[in-house]
Amino acid sequence: MPPEDFWNWANLSRLLEGCYVAVSLALAARLLRNGMSRRYGVLTAFLAFSALTLIGFYFLPRRTNLYAQVYFALVPLNWGFYFALAYEAYRRALEDHPGIATAGRWVVSGGLVLAVLATSVTLLVDLSAGTQRFPVLFAVHVAERAVATTITLLLAVLTGFLLYFPVLLRRNSLLLVTGLTLYFLGKALLLLLRNLLGPATVEVLSTVNQGLNLVIVSLWFLRIAPEIPGPGGRRPTVPNEQAEEMLRRLGRLNEVLTRGPGR
């Protein structure tokens, strides 16, 4: 096969996909081996699930009813994993502040409603696209973009909170929040482009998506490691005096919320 026939978007996407599968399985195995899967159970399960799913699709004949049926059956499972990953990032980021984490569920619930409303408005852009060649697949992509956009907005709320308050963040929690934000933001933007530009862009956008996923998982593989006991982490860059005062207020708020009213 001539080199110009091999180095096309489809083959490059499959190469990146294969690298993603290898790194994802290696990271999942490491998390299981060193016991970190107890803290990051959803991440471990998602890495293994997504990698094994891609391996399974490799053996299915493409452009057949069987391929489509398996794909559509797995879509809801993927969406469930997406929301579970966002919740795991929320729990790990605020695990040292249980009172605030408990109260924050109401904030997240409100943020979810606002995110859904905002996402519904942006769907008008997708629906403004012309007649689609594959309407069912187009509808699934619109719904998936809605899910990805909603989770991106939720993670943006969490990131804004972490940046405003100098909350001590464990390195792994910071990597998880940052990686998931990039993952869902990239997915939402690429699906939007795919919905607007049509099926002709599938190979190019799929390659970009695989490359982004590989970068994120590789970052996790290189940087996520067992944590040293203690409060270690990092803070947003704010003046030391301001940080100390905000932390004192945050600690008092956390104590009040943990005790509950009237205690």
One Martini backbone bead per residue (centre of mass of N, CA, C, O) as a GRO file, in nm:
protein
  263
    1MET     BB    1   0.094   0.037   0.025
    2PRO     BB    2   0.086   0.348  -0.012
    3PRO     BB    3   0.153   0.607   0.195
    4GLU     BB    4  -0.092   0.791   0.104
    5ASP     BB    5  -0.304   0.558   0.183
    6PHE     BB    6  -0.235   0.527   0.488
    7TRP     BB    7  -0.220   0.851   0.554
    8ASN     BB    8  -0.513   0.882   0.680
    9TRP     BB    9  -0.768   0.959   0.884
   10ALA     BB   10  -0.864   0.670   0.951
   11ASN     BB   11  -0.585   0.546   1.028
   12LEU     BB   12  -0.510   0.755   1.241
   13SER     BB   13  -0.752   0.700   1.425
   14ARG     BB   14  -0.682   0.400   1.480
   15LEU     BB   15  -0.408   0.454   1.607
   16LEU     BB   16  -0.508   0.631   1.841
   17GLU     BB   17  -0.707   0.424   1.949
   18GLY     BB   18  -0.497   0.208   2.022
   19CYS     BB   19  -0.342   0.385   2.224
   20TYR     BB   20  -0.580   0.439   2.411
   21VAL     BB   21  -0.632   0.148   2.493
   22ALA     BB   22  -0.354   0.089   2.618
   23VAL     BB   23  -0.350   0.322   2.831
   24SER     BB   24  -0.619   0.258   2.972
   25LEU     BB   25  -0.549  -0.031   3.066
   26ALA     BB   26  -0.293   0.048   3.221
   27LEU     BB   27  -0.431   0.241   3.421
   28ALA     BB   28  -0.641   0.047   3.536
   29ALA     BB   29  -0.434  -0.159   3.640
   30ARG     BB   30  -0.287   0.034   3.831
   31LEU     BB   31  -0.529   0.111   4.010
   32LEU     BB   32  -0.573  -0.181   4.104
   33ARG     BB   33  -0.287  -0.253   4.214
   34ASN     BB   34  -0.263   0.020   4.419
   35GLY     BB   35  -0.580   0.083   4.522
   36MET     BB   36  -0.715   0.341   4.371
   37SER     BB   37  -0.999   0.221   4.293
   38ARG     BB   38  -1.140   0.302   4.562
   39ARG     BB   39  -1.136   0.617   4.480
   40TYR     BB   40  -1.148   0.550   4.142
   41GLY     BB   41  -1.387   0.364   4.028
   42VAL     BB   42  -1.513   0.506   3.782
   43LEU     BB   43  -1.257   0.553   3.622
   44THR     BB   44  -1.172   0.259   3.600
   45ALA     BB   45  -1.432   0.156   3.460
   46PHE     BB   46  -1.424   0.349   3.215
   47LEU     BB   47  -1.155   0.266   3.094
   48ALA     BB   48  -1.229  -0.032   3.049
   49PHE     BB   49  -1.492   0.007   2.891
   50SER     BB   50  -1.388   0.179   2.652
   51ALA     BB   51  -1.167  -0.016   2.558
   52LEU     BB   52  -1.345  -0.273   2.516
   53THR     BB   53  -1.540  -0.145   2.318
   54LEU     BB   54  -1.333  -0.085   2.093
   55ILE     BB   55  -1.251  -0.378   2.055
   56GLY     BB   56  -1.533  -0.486   1.980
   57PHE     BB   57  -1.574  -0.302   1.725
   58TYR     BB   58  -1.340  -0.424   1.558
   59PHE     BB   59  -1.515  -0.709   1.513
   60LEU     BB   60  -1.726  -0.545   1.375
   61PRO     BB   61  -1.920  -0.484   1.118
   62ARG     BB   62  -1.940  -0.226   0.928
   63ARG     BB   63  -2.231  -0.100   0.823
   64THR     BB   64  -2.439  -0.244   1.022
   65ASN     BB   65  -2.694  -0.341   1.223
   66LEU     BB   66  -2.522  -0.453   1.452
   67TYR     BB   67  -2.348  -0.208   1.501
   68ALA     BB   68  -2.583  -0.012   1.561
   69GLN     BB   69  -2.711  -0.165   1.799
   70VAL     BB   70  -2.467  -0.158   1.986
   71TYR     BB   71  -2.423   0.144   1.990
   72PHE     BB   72  -2.710   0.230   2.099
   73ALA     BB   73  -2.692   0.051   2.362
   74LEU     BB   74  -2.426   0.214   2.481
   75VAL     BB   75  -2.503   0.512   2.518
   76PRO     BB   76  -2.637   0.517   2.805
   77LEU     BB   77  -2.384   0.414   2.952
   78ASN     BB   78  -2.205   0.654   2.888
   79TRP     BB   79  -2.382   0.869   3.027
   80GLY     BB   80  -2.361   0.747   3.307
   81PHE     BB   81  -2.055   0.780   3.329
   82TYR     BB   82  -2.039   1.086   3.302
   83PHE     BB   83  -2.194   1.157   3.567
   84ALA     BB   84  -2.016   0.984   3.754
   85LEU     BB   85  -1.753   1.139   3.702
   86ALA     BB   86  -1.849   1.414   3.801
   87TYR     BB   87  -1.914   1.317   4.090
   88GLU     BB   88  -1.630   1.217   4.161
   89ALA     BB   89  -1.491   1.490   4.128
   90TYR     BB   90  -1.656   1.634   4.347
   91ARG     BB   91  -1.586   1.452   4.589
   92ARG     BB   92  -1.271   1.475   4.574
   93ALA     BB   93  -1.248   1.789   4.591
   94LEU     BB   94  -1.447   1.784   4.882
   95GLU     BB   95  -1.350   1.568   5.104
   96ASP     BB   96  -1.225   1.789   5.322
   97HIS     BB   97  -1.546   1.918   5.299
   98PRO     BB   98  -1.830   1.778   5.394
   99GLY     BB   99  -2.025   2.010   5.443
  100ILE     BB  100  -1.994   2.148   5.168
  101ALA     BB  101  -2.063   1.899   4.999
  102THR     BB  102  -2.352   1.869   5.099
  103ALA     BB  103  -2.449   2.156   5.017
  104GLY     BB  104  -2.345   2.134   4.715
  105ARG     BB  105  -2.577   1.962   4.599
  106TRP     BB  106  -2.767   2.199   4.558
  107VAL     BB  107  -2.588   2.350   4.362
  108VAL     BB  108  -2.569   2.123   4.153
  109SER     BB  109  -2.870   2.102   4.099
  110GLY     BB  110  -2.900   2.393   4.001
  111GLY     BB  111  -2.678   2.370   3.783
  112LEU     BB  112  -2.821   2.152   3.619
  113VAL     BB  113  -3.067   2.316   3.537
  114LEU     BB  114  -2.909   2.546   3.399
  115ALA     BB  115  -2.754   2.365   3.202
  116VAL     BB  116  -3.000   2.254   3.053
  117LEU     BB  117  -3.107   2.526   2.957
  118ALA     BB  118  -2.854   2.617   2.806
  119THR     BB  119  -2.843   2.370   2.620
  120SER     BB  120  -3.118   2.406   2.484
  121VAL     BB  121  -3.040   2.666   2.340
  122THR     BB  122  -2.791   2.548   2.177
  123LEU     BB  123  -2.963   2.339   2.003
  124LEU     BB  124  -3.053   2.540   1.784
  125VAL     BB  125  -2.796   2.512   1.620
  126ASP     BB  126  -2.829   2.218   1.534
  127LEU     BB  127  -3.130   2.244   1.420
  128SER     BB  128  -3.033   2.447   1.183
  129ALA     BB  129  -2.963   2.231   1.025
  130GLY     BB  130  -2.999   2.051   0.778
  131THR     BB  131  -3.057   1.787   0.615
  132GLN     BB  132  -3.004   1.457   0.705
  133ARG     BB  133  -2.875   1.148   0.623
  134PHE     BB  134  -2.870   1.062   0.951
  135PRO     BB  135  -3.111   1.120   1.175
  136VAL     BB  136  -3.057   0.929   1.414
  137LEU     BB  137  -2.759   0.998   1.458
  138PHE     BB  138  -2.805   1.298   1.492
  139ALA     BB  139  -2.982   1.276   1.750
  140VAL     BB  140  -2.765   1.142   1.924
  141HIS     BB  141  -2.554   1.373   1.899
  142VAL     BB  142  -2.728   1.589   2.025
  143ALA     BB  143  -2.766   1.448   2.298
  144GLU     BB  144  -2.462   1.418   2.364
  145ARG     BB  145  -2.401   1.720   2.360
  146ALA     BB  146  -2.588   1.788   2.592
  147VAL     BB  147  -2.440   1.623   2.802
  148ALA     BB  148  -2.155   1.747   2.768
  149THR     BB  149  -2.239   2.041   2.826
  150THR     BB  150  -2.356   1.999   3.107
  151ILE     BB  151  -2.094   1.887   3.239
  152THR     BB  152  -1.915   2.127   3.174
  153LEU     BB  153  -2.076   2.331   3.347
  154LEU     BB  154  -2.045   2.183   3.614
  155LEU     BB  155  -1.731   2.191   3.617
  156ALA     BB  156  -1.718   2.500   3.609
  157VAL     BB  157  -1.841   2.544   3.885
  158LEU     BB  158  -1.627   2.386   4.042
  159THR     BB  159  -1.380   2.547   3.942
  160GLY     BB  160  -1.474   2.823   4.047
  161PHE     BB  161  -1.472   2.743   4.345
  162LEU     BB  162  -1.169   2.655   4.361
  163LEU     BB  163  -1.061   2.940   4.274
  164TYR     BB  164  -1.194   3.120   4.492
  165PHE     BB  165  -1.115   2.903   4.685
  166PRO     BB  166  -0.832   2.793   4.881
  167VAL     BB  167  -0.844   2.487   4.817
  168LEU     BB  168  -0.711   2.200   4.895
  169LEU     BB  169  -0.553   2.003   4.641
  170ARG     BB  170  -0.521   1.721   4.516
  171ARG     BB  171  -0.359   1.614   4.250
  172ASN     BB  172  -0.563   1.405   4.143
  173SER     BB  173  -0.810   1.592   4.152
  174LEU     BB  174  -0.701   1.802   3.957
  175LEU     BB  175  -0.663   1.607   3.718
  176LEU     BB  176  -0.956   1.515   3.697
  177VAL     BB  177  -1.097   1.786   3.652
  178THR     BB  178  -0.930   1.883   3.410
  179GLY     BB  179  -0.967   1.639   3.221
  180LEU     BB  180  -1.281   1.639   3.212
  181THR     BB  181  -1.319   1.921   3.104
  182LEU     BB  182  -1.168   1.870   2.835
  183TYR     BB  183  -1.331   1.625   2.741
  184PHE     BB  184  -1.621   1.761   2.730
  185LEU     BB  185  -1.552   2.010   2.568
  186GLY     BB  186  -1.446   1.865   2.318
  187LYS     BB  187  -1.698   1.697   2.260
  188ALA     BB  188  -1.899   1.930   2.226
  189LEU     BB  189  -1.752   2.079   1.992
  190LEU     BB  190  -1.729   1.840   1.789
  191LEU     BB  191  -2.034   1.780   1.772
  192LEU     BB  192  -2.116   2.053   1.668
  193LEU     BB  193  -1.953   2.039   1.405
  194ARG     BB  194  -2.080   1.781   1.300
  195ASN     BB  195  -2.377   1.887   1.290
  196LEU     BB  196  -2.312   2.131   1.095
  197LEU     BB  197  -2.120   1.981   0.862
  198GLY     BB  198  -2.143   1.678   0.870
  199PRO     BB  199  -2.029   1.362   0.759
  200ALA     BB  200  -1.765   1.467   0.608
  201THR     BB  201  -1.616   1.522   0.910
  202VAL     BB  202  -1.575   1.260   1.072
  203GLU     BB  203  -1.274   1.176   1.038
  204VAL     BB  204  -1.144   1.432   1.144
  205LEU     BB  205  -1.295   1.456   1.422
  206SER     BB  206  -1.220   1.174   1.523
  207THR     BB  207  -0.915   1.225   1.532
  208VAL     BB  208  -0.920   1.461   1.729
  209ASN     BB  209  -1.062   1.307   1.957
  210GLN     BB  210  -0.849   1.084   1.993
  211GLY     BB  211  -0.615   1.275   2.059
  212LEU     BB  212  -0.738   1.404   2.313
  213ASN     BB  213  -0.784   1.143   2.473
  214LEU     BB  214  -0.486   1.057   2.477
  215VAL     BB  215  -0.372   1.301   2.630
  216ILE     BB  216  -0.538   1.269   2.891
  217VAL     BB  217  -0.463   0.973   2.964
  218SER     BB  218  -0.157   1.021   2.964
  219LEU     BB  219  -0.156   1.223   3.193
  220TRP     BB  220  -0.271   1.032   3.402
  221PHE     BB  221  -0.052   0.811   3.376
  222LEU     BB  222   0.193   1.008   3.460
  223ARG     BB  223   0.050   1.157   3.735
  224ILE     BB  224  -0.103   0.941   3.866
  225ALA     BB  225  -0.074   0.875   4.222
  226PRO     BB  226  -0.006   0.793   4.514
  227GLU     BB  227  -0.084   0.937   4.812
  228ILE     BB  228   0.020   1.138   5.057
  229PRO     BB  229  -0.030   1.171   5.363
  230GLY     BB  230  -0.225   1.456   5.393
  231PRO     BB  231  -0.278   1.802   5.283
  232GLY     BB  232  -0.180   1.805   5.022
  233GLY     BB  233  -0.124   2.039   4.744
  234ARG     BB  234  -0.303   2.313   4.596
  235ARG     BB  235  -0.330   2.659   4.509
  236PRO     BB  236  -0.439   2.927   4.428
  237THR     BB  237  -0.328   3.244   4.323
  238VAL     BB  238  -0.309   3.401   4.627
  239PRO     BB  239  -0.278   3.577   4.880
  240ASN     BB  240  -0.189   3.469   5.182
  241GLU     BB  241  -0.382   3.630   5.366
  242GLN     BB  242  -0.635   3.572   5.202
  243ALA     BB  243  -0.619   3.267   5.215
  244GLU     BB  244  -0.635   3.233   5.524
  245GLU     BB  245  -0.909   3.373   5.561
  246MET     BB  246  -1.072   3.190   5.370
  247LEU     BB  247  -1.008   2.927   5.520
  248ARG     BB  248  -1.139   3.002   5.787
  249ARG     BB  249  -1.422   3.042   5.674
  250LEU     BB  250  -1.445   2.763   5.549
  251GLY     BB  251  -1.413   2.607   5.814
  252ARG     BB  252  -1.660   2.726   5.959
  253LEU     BB  253  -1.866   2.643   5.748
  254ASN     BB  254  -1.808   2.341   5.765
  255GLU     BB  255  -1.887   2.305   6.065
  256VAL     BB  256  -2.178   2.398   6.045
  257LEU     BB  257  -2.269   2.193   5.823
  258THR     BB  258  -2.187   1.936   5.981
  259ARG     BB  259  -2.369   1.983   6.235
  260GLY     BB  260  -2.595   2.161   6.191
  261PRO     BB  261  -2.885   2.271   6.296
  262GLY     BB  262  -2.890   2.322   6.650
  263ARG     BB  263  -2.581   2.210   6.755
   0.00000   0.00000   0.00000
